[in-house]
Amino acid sequence: MKEIILLRHGDTDATENHYFAGWSDIPLSKKGEKRIEAAKEILKNYEYLEIWSSPLIRTRQTAQIVVNSTYSIHYTDDIKERSFGEWEGKNWEALEYDFPDQVTKWRENPLEFTPPQGESYADVLRRVKRFWQILQGKSNGTFLVVTHAGVIRCLLILLTGMAFENSLHLLLDPGVIVKFREDSGFLQVTGIINHEDL
């Protein structure tokens, strides 16, 4: 049996002030560190076969808080957040002012739309699928994957067959834990734990 635990990084200035971070390399905030300490408590009794992380600083910090130094952490660009290109550092209000036509196109086709110098959600799905194929080739055991909300949505889409539009109805707070179990090729979501009270 294979168990996959997905952990979103903790809060940052971007999550607290509601702007797009994407590939911008911003650290955890104090609130984010506190939230990940709470996640660490939930995950403290797991023994991992492997730990994987996005290489961005907010996920690296999250992984380092949750696991002790006896584990090595594998970093891969395949589970980085979506690149929002020229939209990074901007909130919705700024986007609607600066890029009104593009915002309209995104709303019309959120899966395929690409922000200027950024990635489409379909691009992210492709690289996340590549990462999932690596995990599928691994031995049974427990895997921790420290990543971003966009990547977690991609994995939920890929692993459950969920429609892209439906994935937007899932609340994935900073520090959210999503658990999967795969047994004899059959996969189930076994839990989604948000930390809204922190």
N, C-alpha and C positions, 0 to 999 in steps of 0.2 A: 504494500500500500504506500502511496505517495501523498504527503500532506504539504500543501503550499500555503504559506502565510504571507499575505501582502500587507505591507505597512506603508501608509503615506507619511511623508515627512511632517514635522511639526510646523506650527505657525511661523510666518515670516512677516517682514514689513509689507510684503505684497498681499498676503492673505488678510492682514489686519486693516490695510488701507484700500483693498479691493481693486488692485490693478494687475495686469497680466505680467507674469514674471518669465515664463517659458524657460529659455536657456540662460537668462540673466542669473549670475552666480551670487545669490544673496543668502546670508546665513540665517539660522534660526533666531527668533526673538526670545526674550525671557519667557514669554507665555508658551512659545513653541517648545522650549526645553522642558518646561513644567509638564506640558501635555505628553511629551515623549517619556518622561519619567513615569507617568501613569501607565502608558503602554508597556513599558519595561516590566512593571509589576504584573500585568496581565500575562506577559510572555515569559516570565522568569523560570518556569519549570520545563521549558522545551529544550530538547537537545537537537541541534541542527546538523544535517549532513553537509549542507552548504549555505552560505549567505551571499546574496547578490545585491548590488546597489547601483543606482544611477551615480555617475561621477560628480554630480553637482554638489556644492558644499552643503546645502540644506539636507540632502539625503545622506551624505557622508557623515555629518554630525549626528543625524538620527540613528544611523546604524551603529556608530561608535558609542552612543549612550545606551542602546538596547543590549548589545552583546559585549561580553568581556574579551580581554585581549588574547584568550586562547584560540579564538576563531580568526581565521583569515577571511577577508571580505573580497569578493570578486566584483570588479566594476565593469560595466558595459554601457556604451552609448545607446544600445538598443532600448533601454528602459529610461532614457531621459524624457523629461516633459516635452510636449510639443513646442517647437520653435514658433513664436509669434512674430518673428522678424521685426519690422518697423512698429508693430503694435506693442512691443514690450515696454513696460513702464507707464502704459496708458490705461485708464479705466474706461468703462462703457460710455460715460458722458463725453470724454475726450474723443473717443473713436467716432461717436455719432456726429461730433462737430467737425473733426478733421478728415474722416473717411466715410461720409454718408452713403455713397454709392456702393462701396465695398461692404459696409455693414449690411446693406440690403441684400447683396449677393450672398453673404454668409448666412443670413436668415433663410434665404431661398434654398440653399444647398450646403448645409453645415458639414456634411461629410467630405465633400470634394473641394470646398472653397479654400484657397491658399492666401493668407495675408502676405503683403509685400515682403519679400526676402524671407518668408517663413515656410511652414509646412502645412499641408492639408491634414485633416484627421485620417484620411485614407493612407497617407504616407506613414503616419505613426502606427496605424494598424499593421502595416507591412513589416516594419522593423520589430514591433512587439511579437508578431507571429514568429519571426526568426528566433527571438529569444525563447519563446515557448517551445519551439522545436528542440532547442538545446536541452531544456528541462525534461522534455519527454524522453530523451535518450539517457537520462540519469537513472541510477539505482533507486529502489524504494527508500524512503526516508522522509525527513521533514526539511523543507527549504524555506528560508526567510528571504523575501524580496522587498527591499526598501526602495520606494519609488514615488510616483506622483499621481495625482487624481486622474489625469488623462490616460496614463498607462494602465491604471487599475480598471478604468472603463473599457479600455481596449481588451484587456484580459477577460473581463466579464462577457464582452461581446464574442470573443473568439471561443471561449470555453463553454458557454451556455447556448450559443446561437441567438442570443438576445439581439433584437433590432437596435441599431444605433440610436434611434430616436428615444427608445425606451430606457436606454442607459442614462439618459439625462435626468430621469426621475429619481435616480439614486443619490442620496445624500452621502457624500464622501468628505467629511470634515478633515482638517489636518489631524494627523495621528490616528486616522481610521485603520482598523484591522479587518481584513477580509480573509476568510479561511476557505480553502478548497480541499477536497479529498478525492483522490483518484484511486480506484480499486478495480483491477482487471479491465482497464480501459473505460470504466464508467466514472464520470466525474460529477460531484455534487458540491454546491455551496453550503458550507456548514455553519457559517456565521458572518455577520457584519456588525462590528462594534464601533460605534461613534463615541466621541468624548465631548458632547455638547456642553457639559456642565463646567468645563475648565476654561 
